[in-house]
Amino acid sequence: MTQVVLTETHGKVGLIRINRPEAMNALNNDIVDGIGAAIDAFEADANIGCMVITGNEKAFAAGADIGFMKDFDYMHAYQTDFITRNWERIKTTRKPVIAAVAGFALGGGCEMAMMCDMIYAADTAKFGQPEIKLGTMPGLGGSQRLPRAVGKAKAMDMCLSARMMDAAEAERAGLVARIFPADTLLEETLKAAQTIAGFSLPVIMMIKESVNRAFESSLNEGLLFERRVFHATFALEDQKEGMAAFAEKRKPSFKNR
Ligand code: CO8
């Protein structure tokens, strides 16, 4: 049986590839469980400082597998806790996750990319929430994360019209952090991930946690959270090392402590 999720380690970066090319990487339980297991392993590996999730050149993922869910009824979706049970592991990992998107990121695929901490896109990337065409709606966070990323007007437009957004528009709108030519997407994303993973792991985690607070709290609560975590960095050996290295004009050597 083909493995629908492949993992590789590149230095301090854990790479997760969705590998179901015959179905445009349509997401099913095997894939999300595989992604969950990969994240568990990279989270537990003290050598890993950043993760990358990618698909192939045609699709990051063209949505949830329509065949898998087309005969669901309400009680099945509710009783099996569809999505909530196992589709959101990306959301809980404390290490940063970058989505490297080439080709289609539609429906649950777009939502999964948005669940990551940031999206790097190939110039071929296309984002969309076309569930309305299927008589349903975004269910993996799209109606909440898309407006936070691109604002209400574009999010409403995409969810209601089912139109796709190309990479250039996605970058202008704030959905995507960086765009690369398709043939260099993975290489450039791994390079950026290596840069991140080279910093102090507790600081990486504290920054991720603080930026995420911006979307989950009022400004004053978020500022207070940031201030407390910032104060806490002065308890780190890596802060002493980072600032001493700057003063001594040398490269810091972080110990993740
Ligand atoms: N589910 C199942 N199979 C799919 C999916 C999908 N989402 N997308 C593509 N495939 C399959 C096709 O059926 C086809 O299979 P086959 O060769 O056996 O006929 C194969 O992938 C290749 O696809 P196409 O021939 O259609 O390729 P095209 O290049 O012509 O078109 C598209 C590519 C535009 C991506 C087109 O396939 C498409 O529109 N796909 C459906 C996109 C969609 O509607 N996505 C939303 C799905 S609903 C959803 O995600 C609900 C989210 C709720 C949360 C769920 C948690 C994730």
Boltz pocket constraint, residues with backbone or C-beta under 6 A from the ligand:
constraints:
  - pocket:
      binder: B
      contacts: [[A, 21], [A, 22], [A, 23], [A, 24], [A, 26], [A, 27], [A, 62], [A, 63], [A, 64], [A, 65], [A, 66], [A, 67], [A, 83], [A, 87], [A, 104], [A, 106], [A, 107], [A, 108], [A, 109], [A, 130], [A, 131], [A, 134], [A, 137], [A, 138], [A, 139], [A, 140]]
      max_distance: 6.0
